[in-house]
Amino acid sequence: MATMDLEYLKAKLIMQRREIFSRQQNLDEGWQELSQRDIEMEEEAQKVEVSEIFNQLDLREQRQIEEIDQALSRMDSGIYGICEGCRKNISPERLQALPATPYCVECSDKYRET
C-alpha cells in the first residue's frame, strides 16, 4: 500500500476516533444536564429510555474505538490491509469505505462483520 494512502487512512481513523470521543463527551454533558432537572413522572420514563439508548451507544462506540485502535496497531506493525481471514490484500476501495476493517469482502461474510 502506498505511503500516501496509508497516511490518509491513518488520519481518517484518528479523526473517527476523535469524533466518537467528542460525541461521547457531548452525551455525557447532556446526561448530566438531564439529571440535574426536576423530573415529573413522564420525564422519568423518558429519562429511563434515554439511559437505555445511552448505554447501547456506549457499548457500540467502545467497540468502534477498539476496532480503530486495532487498525492503527496493524498499521504500526506493517500488516494493515492484509485480511486476517485469508491473508490476502484487502481492496483499497474497501479500506476507503471501512478503514478499520480487518477482513476482505469474502471473509467479512464468513465472520459476519458489521
C-alpha positions as CSV (number, residue, x, y, z in Angstrom):
1,M,0.0,0.0,0.0
2,A,1.3,3.4,-0.9
3,T,2.6,5.5,2.0
4,M,0.3,8.4,1.0
5,D,-2.7,6.2,1.1
6,L,-1.7,4.7,4.4
7,E,-1.2,8.2,5.9
8,Y,-4.6,9.3,4.6
9,L,-6.3,6.2,6.1
10,K,-4.4,6.7,9.4
11,A,-5.6,10.3,9.6
12,K,-9.2,9.1,8.8
13,L,-9.1,6.6,11.6
14,I,-7.8,9.1,14.1
15,M,-10.5,11.5,13.1
16,Q,-13.2,8.9,13.5
17,R,-11.8,8.1,16.9
18,R,-11.8,11.8,17.9
19,E,-15.4,12.2,16.7
20,I,-16.6,9.2,18.8
21,F,-15.0,10.7,21.9
22,S,-16.4,14.1,21.1
23,R,-19.9,12.6,20.7
24,Q,-19.5,10.7,23.9
25,Q,-18.4,13.8,25.8
26,N,-21.5,15.7,24.4
27,L,-23.7,12.8,25.5
28,D,-22.1,12.9,29.0
29,E,-22.7,16.6,29.3
30,G,-26.4,16.2,28.1
31,W,-26.9,13.4,30.6
32,Q,-25.5,15.5,33.5
33,E,-27.8,18.3,32.4
34,L,-30.8,16.0,32.3
35,S,-30.1,14.5,35.7
36,Q,-30.0,18.0,37.3
37,R,-33.6,18.9,36.3
38,D,-36.6,18.4,38.5
39,I,-38.3,15.4,37.0
40,E,-42.0,14.6,36.8
41,M,-43.4,11.1,36.2
42,E,-43.5,11.4,32.4
43,E,-40.0,12.9,32.3
44,E,-38.8,10.0,34.5
45,A,-40.0,7.5,31.9
46,Q,-38.2,9.4,29.2
47,K,-35.0,9.5,31.3
48,V,-35.1,5.7,31.6
49,E,-35.5,5.4,27.8
50,V,-32.6,7.9,27.2
51,S,-30.5,6.0,29.7
52,E,-31.0,2.7,27.8
53,I,-30.1,4.3,24.5
54,F,-27.1,5.9,26.1
55,N,-25.8,2.6,27.4
56,Q,-26.3,1.0,23.9
57,L,-24.4,3.8,22.2
58,D,-21.7,3.5,24.8
59,L,-21.1,-0.2,24.0
60,R,-21.2,0.3,20.3
61,E,-18.8,3.2,20.4
62,Q,-16.5,1.2,22.7
63,R,-16.4,-1.5,20.0
64,Q,-15.7,1.1,17.3
65,I,-12.8,2.5,19.3
66,E,-11.4,-1.0,19.8
67,E,-11.6,-1.6,16.0
68,I,-9.9,1.7,15.2
69,D,-7.1,1.0,17.8
70,Q,-6.6,-2.4,16.3
71,A,-6.4,-1.0,12.8
72,L,-3.8,1.6,14.0
73,S,-1.8,-1.2,15.6
74,R,-1.9,-3.2,12.4
75,M,-0.5,-0.1,10.6
76,D,2.3,0.2,13.1
77,S,3.1,-3.5,12.7
78,G,3.1,-3.2,8.9
79,I,0.2,-5.7,8.4
80,Y,-2.6,-3.2,7.7
81,G,-4.6,-4.0,4.6
82,I,-3.9,-7.8,4.9
83,C,-7.1,-9.8,5.6
84,E,-7.0,-11.6,9.0
85,G,-9.0,-14.4,7.5
86,C,-7.3,-15.4,4.2
87,R,-4.1,-13.3,4.4
88,K,-4.8,-11.7,1.0
89,N,-4.7,-7.9,0.4
90,I,-7.9,-6.0,1.3
91,S,-9.0,-3.9,-1.7
92,P,-8.2,-0.2,-1.4
93,E,-11.8,0.6,-2.1
94,R,-12.9,-1.4,0.9
95,L,-10.3,0.2,3.1
96,Q,-11.5,3.6,2.0
97,A,-15.1,2.8,2.9
98,L,-14.2,0.8,6.1
99,P,-10.7,1.8,7.2
100,A,-10.9,-0.2,10.4
101,T,-11.9,-3.5,8.7
102,P,-9.6,-6.5,9.3
103,Y,-11.3,-8.6,6.6
104,C,-11.7,-8.6,2.8
105,V,-15.2,-8.8,1.4
106,E,-15.2,-12.6,1.1
107,C,-14.0,-13.2,4.6
108,S,-16.3,-10.5,6.1
109,D,-19.3,-12.7,5.1
110,K,-17.7,-15.6,7.0
111,Y,-17.1,-13.6,10.1
112,R,-20.3,-11.5,9.9
113,E,-18.6,-8.2,10.2
114,T,-20.9,-5.3,10.8
